[in-house]
């Protein structure tokens, strides 16, 4: 990643307009060029580039504050969700429905919802993420993310009557993703909500980095909230062979499907459970890596945050099904079987065992479902969902 340095960051969460800062990365299939026009922080602290193993779209903006492809201090990730939440109008007509996009933006969306509730004191703000895991309960809607490595998204109907009333009565829709390149995913989701009978008065699009030039927000008549705004250009290399994508485009119930009785958000949530850290007995200054798995990321993030607040030196990241090539922002990669029993590969990026005194992997499927190869490679301690929230 190359670019001209930014002289000074913005104060707080506000975006400042700057003289355009140009970045580019040369990938195997082409060159990605990005121009930053407004930002709340130095661009280099927010994103890098990588190459997807995906013939439909082979470039990737990699967030440095998300805790998915690059381990991050929980306090850094929390600062990002808090800044985004502060940009969302406090007086949105309620109820407010916040949707985080699976799988990359599930923890981001949950953090934005939690911080928005804390900042406004509102009790009518529901979090309901998209998912690729059918729970066996009724679906509210489905939609497609055509360029993705996993195209089909599901949103389940809340089964709790109070949560269902918030969802179906929502007057404001807050859609959260890690980045927007064309904004097509937002448009598809908004259309699916309309077809499902939701007619919100306000729509807010929330991203860490918005490369769409505001096109999605204009098309939806929406408010756009981001830590960075800009545009990009993709220049494919003529004749370059397209990458082969592993078979990860699966939306199905696996042998180790999530338990709806221990739902953390797929059926809707207003208040998130506080984590239990006593069993981990963190030591001051202990170097701990906490890993989420797939869509199970916000309870592990809250655990990582609590460990950091207890005095440990913590990093947070997560296992993903997203296939990415080595190079640029991706320095290392581990591959292993998924823990949901879908028979697809999973990956862990930019993680090695050496920098940490302890690695904790968190699962919602039970520890026996986790690939022993991952546990052995990291010398990891495994925590099940019940152990995090008991």
C-alpha positions as CSV (number, residue, x, y, z in Angstrom):
1,X,0.0,0.0,0.0
2,X,1.5,3.3,-1.0
3,X,0.2,6.8,-0.5
4,X,0.9,10.4,0.5
5,X,0.8,10.9,4.2
6,X,-2.0,12.8,5.9
7,X,-0.8,15.8,7.8
8,X,-3.1,15.6,10.9
9,X,-6.0,13.4,12.0
10,X,-9.4,14.8,12.7
11,X,-10.4,15.4,16.3
12,X,-13.0,13.1,17.8
13,X,-15.2,11.3,15.3
14,X,-15.9,14.1,12.9
15,X,-14.8,13.8,9.3
16,X,-12.6,16.5,7.8
17,X,-12.3,17.2,4.1
18,X,-8.7,16.9,2.9
19,X,-6.7,17.3,-0.3
20,X,-7.3,13.9,-1.9
21,X,-4.8,11.3,-0.7
22,X,-4.1,8.6,-3.2
23,X,-3.3,4.9,-2.5
24,X,-2.7,2.0,-4.8
25,X,-1.8,-1.7,-4.6
26,X,-0.8,-4.0,-7.5
27,X,-2.4,-7.3,-7.2
28,X,-2.0,-10.5,-9.3
29,X,-5.2,-9.7,-11.3
30,X,-5.0,-5.9,-11.5
31,X,-4.4,-2.7,-9.7
32,X,-6.6,-1.1,-7.1
33,X,-6.4,2.7,-6.7
34,X,-8.2,4.6,-3.8
35,X,-8.6,8.3,-3.3
36,X,-9.5,9.5,0.2
37,X,-11.5,12.7,0.3
38,X,-12.7,12.9,4.0
39,X,-11.5,11.1,7.0
40,X,-11.7,11.1,10.8
41,X,-8.3,9.4,11.2
42,X,-5.1,8.9,9.3
43,X,-6.1,6.6,6.4
44,X,-3.2,4.2,7.0
45,X,-4.6,3.5,10.5
46,X,-8.0,2.4,9.0
47,X,-7.4,0.2,6.1
48,X,-5.0,-1.8,3.9
49,X,-5.4,-3.8,0.7
50,X,-5.5,-7.6,0.0
51,X,-6.4,-9.9,-2.8
52,X,-9.6,-12.1,-2.6
53,X,-9.5,-15.6,-3.9
54,X,-12.7,-14.8,-5.7
55,X,-13.1,-14.4,-9.5
56,X,-16.1,-12.1,-9.1
57,X,-14.1,-9.5,-7.2
58,X,-10.5,-10.0,-6.5
59,X,-9.6,-6.9,-4.5
60,X,-10.3,-6.3,-0.8
61,X,-10.2,-3.4,1.6
62,X,-8.9,-4.8,4.9
63,X,-9.9,-2.9,8.0
64,X,-7.3,-2.3,10.7
65,X,-9.8,-1.6,13.4
66,X,-12.4,-4.3,12.9
67,X,-10.8,-7.4,14.6
68,X,-11.4,-9.8,11.8
69,X,-8.4,-10.1,9.5
70,X,-5.9,-8.2,11.6
71,X,-5.8,-8.6,15.4
72,X,-6.6,-5.4,17.1
73,X,-6.8,-4.1,20.7
74,X,-10.4,-4.2,21.9
75,X,-10.1,-0.6,22.9
76,X,-9.2,0.4,19.3
77,X,-12.2,-1.5,18.0
78,X,-14.5,0.0,20.7
79,X,-13.2,3.5,19.8
80,X,-14.4,2.9,16.2
81,X,-17.9,1.7,17.1
82,X,-18.3,4.5,19.6
83,X,-17.2,7.1,17.0
84,X,-19.7,5.7,14.4
85,X,-22.5,5.6,16.9
86,X,-21.8,9.2,17.8
87,X,-22.4,10.2,14.2
88,X,-25.8,8.6,14.0
89,X,-28.6,11.1,14.8
90,X,-29.8,10.6,18.4
91,X,-33.3,11.5,17.5
92,X,-34.1,8.9,14.9
93,X,-37.7,8.0,15.0
94,X,-38.2,4.7,16.8
95,X,-38.1,1.9,17.1
96,X,-34.6,1.7,15.6
97,X,-33.5,-1.5,13.9
98,X,-29.7,-2.0,13.6
99,X,-28.5,-4.7,11.1
100,X,-24.9,-5.9,10.9
101,X,-23.8,-7.8,7.8
102,X,-22.6,-11.3,8.2
103,X,-20.0,-12.3,8.7
104,X,-17.4,-9.5,8.7
105,X,-19.6,-6.8,10.2
106,X,-21.5,-8.7,12.9
107,X,-19.4,-7.5,15.8
108,X,-19.1,-4.0,14.3
109,X,-22.9,-3.8,14.0
110,X,-23.4,-5.1,17.5
111,X,-20.9,-2.6,18.9
112,X,-22.6,0.3,17.1
113,X,-26.0,-0.7,18.4
114,X,-24.6,-1.0,22.0
115,X,-22.8,2.3,21.8
116,X,-25.8,4.1,20.3
117,X,-28.0,2.8,23.1
118,X,-25.4,3.9,25.7
119,X,-25.1,7.3,24.2
120,X,-28.8,8.0,23.8
121,X,-30.2,6.0,26.7
122,X,-32.8,4.6,24.4
123,X,-34.5,1.2,24.9
124,X,-36.1,0.9,21.5
125,X,-32.9,0.0,19.6
126,X,-32.8,-3.6,18.4
127,X,-29.9,-5.5,16.9
128,X,-30.6,-8.1,14.3
129,X,-27.7,-9.3,12.1
130,X,-27.8,-11.1,8.8
131,X,-26.6,-14.7,8.9
132,X,-25.7,-17.7,6.7
133,X,-26.9,-20.2,9.3
134,X,-30.6,-21.2,9.2
135,X,-31.8,-21.8,12.8
136,X,-34.9,-23.8,11.9
137,X,-37.1,-20.9,12.9
138,X,-39.1,-18.7,10.5
139,X,-37.1,-16.3,8.3
140,X,-38.1,-12.7,7.9
141,X,-36.3,-12.1,4.7
142,X,-33.4,-13.2,2.4
143,X,-31.2,-11.2,0.0
144,X,-28.2,-11.6,-2.2
145,X,-24.6,-10.2,-2.0
146,X,-23.7,-11.0,-5.6
147,X,-19.9,-10.3,-5.4
148,X,-19.4,-12.1,-2.1
149,X,-17.7,-15.5,-1.5
150,X,-21.0,-16.4,0.3
151,X,-23.8,-14.8,-1.6
152,X,-27.0,-15.6,0.3
153,X,-28.0,-13.7,3.5
154,X,-30.8,-14.6,5.9
155,X,-32.5,-12.5,8.6
156,X,-34.6,-14.5,11.1
157,X,-37.8,-13.2,12.5
158,X,-37.5,-12.6,16.2
159,X,-39.5,-15.1,18.2
160,X,-39.8,-13.0,21.4
161,X,-43.0,-11.0,21.0
162,X,-41.4,-7.8,22.4
163,X,-38.4,-8.0,20.1
164,X,-40.7,-8.9,17.1
165,X,-42.7,-5.8,17.8
166,X,-39.6,-3.6,17.7
167,X,-38.4,-5.2,14.5
168,X,-41.6,-5.1,12.5
169,X,-42.5,-1.6,13.9
170,X,-39.1,-0.1,13.1
171,X,-39.3,3.5,11.9
172,X,-35.5,3.8,11.4
173,X,-33.2,1.3,9.8
174,X,-29.4,1.4,10.5
175,X,-27.5,-0.8,8.1
176,X,-23.9,-1.6,9.1
177,X,-21.1,-3.0,7.0
178,X,-17.3,-2.8,7.3
179,X,-17.0,-1.0,3.9
180,X,-19.0,0.0,0.9
181,X,-17.5,-0.2,-2.5
182,X,-20.5,0.1,-4.8
183,X,-23.3,0.1,-2.1
184,X,-25.2,-2.6,-4.0
185,X,-25.4,-4.8,-0.9
186,X,-27.1,-2.0,1.0
187,X,-29.5,-1.5,-1.9
188,X,-30.4,-5.2,-2.0
189,X,-31.0,-5.4,1.7
190,X,-33.2,-2.2,1.8
191,X,-35.2,-3.7,-1.1
192,X,-35.7,-7.0,0.8
193,X,-37.0,-5.0,3.8
194,X,-39.5,-3.2,1.6
195,X,-40.7,-6.5,0.2
196,X,-41.1,-7.8,3.7
197,X,-43.4,-4.9,4.6
198,X,-41.0,-2.6,6.5
199,X,-41.4,1.1,5.6
200,X,-38.9,3.1,7.7
201,X,-39.0,6.8,7.8
202,X,-35.2,7.1,8.1
203,X,-32.3,4.9,6.8
204,X,-28.7,5.3,7.9
205,X,-25.8,3.5,6.2
206,X,-22.9,2.9,8.6
207,X,-19.4,1.8,7.4
208,X,-15.8,2.1,8.6
209,X,-14.8,3.1,5.1
210,X,-17.1,4.3,2.3
211,X,-15.7,4.0,-1.2
212,X,-19.0,4.4,-3.0
213,X,-18.8,8.2,-3.4
214,X,-22.2,8.3,-1.6
215,X,-24.1,6.5,-4.4
216,X,-25.9,4.1,-2.2
217,X,-27.0,6.8,0.3
218,X,-28.3,8.9,-2.6
219,X,-30.2,6.0,-4.1
220,X,-31.9,5.3,-0.8
221,X,-32.3,8.8,0.4
222,X,-30.3,7.7,3.4
223,X,-27.8,9.3,5.8
224,X,-24.3,8.1,5.4
225,X,-22.0,7.6,8.4
226,X,-18.3,6.5,8.0
227,X,-14.9,7.1,9.4
228,X,-13.5,7.6,6.0
229,X,-15.0,8.5,2.6
230,X,-13.5,8.2,-0.8
231,X,-13.6,6.6,-4.2
232,X,-11.7,3.7,-5.8
233,X,-10.8,2.5,-9.3
234,X,-10.1,-1.1,-10.2
235,X,-7.9,-1.7,-13.3
236,X,-7.8,-5.4,-14.2
237,X,-4.6,-6.7,-15.8
238,X,-5.5,-8.0,-19.3
239,X,-5.1,-11.8,-19.6
240,X,-4.4,-12.3,-15.9
241,X,-5.8,-15.7,-14.7
242,X,-8.7,-15.3,-12.3
243,X,-8.3,-16.8,-8.9
244,X,-10.0,-20.1,-7.9
245,X,-12.3,-19.8,-5.0
246,X,-12.6,-22.6,-2.4
247,X,-16.1,-24.0,-2.0
248,X,-17.3,-21.6,0.8
249,X,-20.6,-20.4,-0.7
250,X,-22.8,-22.4,1.6
251,X,-25.9,-21.2,3.5
252,X,-27.2,-24.3,5.3
253,X,-27.6,-26.1,8.6
254,X,-24.5,-28.1,9.4
255,X,-23.9,-31.0,11.7
256,X,-23.1,-28.5,14.5
257,X,-25.7,-25.8,13.9
258,X,-26.1,-22.9,16.4
259,X,-28.5,-23.5,19.3
260,X,-31.3,-21.0,19.1
261,X,-31.9,-21.4,22.8
262,X,-28.5,-19.7,23.4
263,X,-29.0,-17.0,20.9
264,X,-26.7,-14.0,21.1
265,X,-28.4,-11.9,18.4
266,X,-29.6,-13.8,15.3
267,X,-33.1,-13.7,16.8
268,X,-32.7,-10.1,17.9
269,X,-31.2,-8.5,21.0
270,X,-31.4,-5.2,22.8
271,X,-29.1,-5.8,25.7
272,X,-26.0,-7.9,25.3
273,X,-24.8,-10.3,28.0
274,X,-21.8,-9.2,30.1
275,X,-18.9,-11.8,29.8
276,X,-17.6,-14.0,32.6
277,X,-13.8,-13.6,32.9
278,X,-13.2,-15.1,36.4
279,X,-12.4,-18.6,35.1
280,X,-9.7,-17.1,32.9
281,X,-7.9,-15.4,35.9
282,X,-6.0,-12.9,33.7
283,X,-2.7,-11.5,35.0
284,X,-1.7,-7.9,34.7
285,X,0.2,-7.5,31.5
286,X,-0.5,-11.0,30.3
287,X,-0.5,-11.2,26.5
288,X,-3.8,-12.8,25.4
289,X,-5.3,-13.3,22.0
290,X,-9.1,-13.9,21.9
291,X,-10.5,-15.3,18.8
292,X,-14.1,-15.5,17.7
293,X,-15.3,-18.1,15.1
294,X,-17.4,-17.3,12.1
295,X,-20.4,-15.3,13.0
296,X,-19.8,-15.9,16.7
297,X,-17.8,-12.7,17.4
298,X,-19.5,-10.2,19.6
299,X,-19.6,-12.3,22.9
300,X,-15.9,-13.1,22.3
301,X,-15.2,-9.4,21.7
302,X,-16.9,-8.4,24.9
303,X,-14.7,-11.1,26.7
304,X,-11.6,-9.6,25.1
305,X,-12.7,-6.1,26.2
306,X,-13.3,-7.2,29.7
307,X,-9.8,-8.9,29.9
308,X,-8.2,-5.7,28.6
309,X,-10.0,-3.6,31.2
310,X,-8.8,-6.1,33.9
311,X,-5.2,-5.2,32.9
312,X,-4.2,-7.8,30.4
313,X,-2.5,-6.9,27.1
314,X,-5.2,-8.2,24.7
315,X,-5.7,-8.6,20.9
316,X,-9.0,-9.7,19.3
317,X,-9.5,-11.3,15.9
318,X,-11.7,-14.0,14.4
319,X,-11.8,-17.1,12.2
320,X,-13.5,-16.5,8.8
321,X,-14.6,-18.4,5.8
322,X,-13.4,-15.5,3.5
323,X,-10.6,-16.8,1.2
324,X,-7.8,-14.3,0.9
325,X,-4.3,-14.6,-0.8
326,X,-1.1,-13.9,1.0
327,X,0.4,-10.5,0.4
328,X,-0.1,-6.8,1.3
329,X,-2.2,-6.7,4.5
330,X,-2.3,-10.5,4.8
331,X,1.1,-11.7,6.2
332,X,0.2,-15.2,7.4
333,X,-2.7,-17.6,6.9
334,X,-3.9,-20.9,8.6
335,X,-6.5,-23.1,6.9
336,X,-8.6,-25.7,8.6
337,X,-12.2,-27.2,8.7
338,X,-15.2,-25.1,9.8
339,X,-16.7,-25.8,13.3
340,X,-20.3,-25.7,12.1
341,X,-20.0,-29.0,10.2
342,X,-20.6,-27.4,6.8
343,X,-17.6,-29.1,5.2
344,X,-16.1,-25.8,4.1
345,X,-12.6,-24.4,4.8
346,X,-12.1,-21.7,7.4
347,X,-9.1,-19.3,7.7
348,X,-7.2,-17.3,10.3
349,X,-5.1,-14.4,9.1
350,X,-2.1,-12.5,10.6
351,X,-2.0,-14.8,13.7
352,X,1.0,-16.8,15.0
353,X,1.4,-18.3,18.5
354,X,4.7,-16.6,19.4
355,X,3.5,-13.1,20.5
356,X,1.0,-14.4,23.1
357,X,1.1,-16.0,26.5
358,X,-2.3,-17.4,25.9
359,X,-4.7,-17.9,23.0
360,X,-8.4,-18.3,23.7
361,X,-10.7,-19.6,20.9
362,X,-14.4,-19.0,21.5
363,X,-17.1,-21.2,19.9
364,X,-20.9,-21.5,19.9
365,X,-20.9,-25.0,18.6
366,X,-19.1,-26.8,21.4
367,X,-15.4,-27.4,21.6
368,X,-15.5,-30.9,20.1
369,X,-16.6,-29.3,16.8
370,X,-13.5,-27.2,16.5
371,X,-10.8,-28.5,14.2
372,X,-8.0,-30.0,16.3
373,X,-5.5,-28.7,13.8
374,X,-6.3,-25.1,14.8
375,X,-6.2,-25.8,18.5
376,X,-2.8,-27.5,18.1
377,X,-1.3,-24.8,15.9
378,X,-2.2,-22.1,18.5
379,X,-1.8,-24.2,21.7
380,X,-5.3,-22.7,22.3
381,X,-7.6,-22.8,25.2
382,X,-11.2,-23.3,24.0
383,X,-14.2,-21.7,25.6
384,X,-17.8,-22.6,24.7
385,X,-20.6,-20.0,24.6
386,X,-22.0,-21.1,28.0
387,X,-18.7,-20.5,29.6
388,X,-18.5,-16.9,28.3
389,X,-22.0,-15.9,29.5
390,X,-22.4,-17.9,32.8
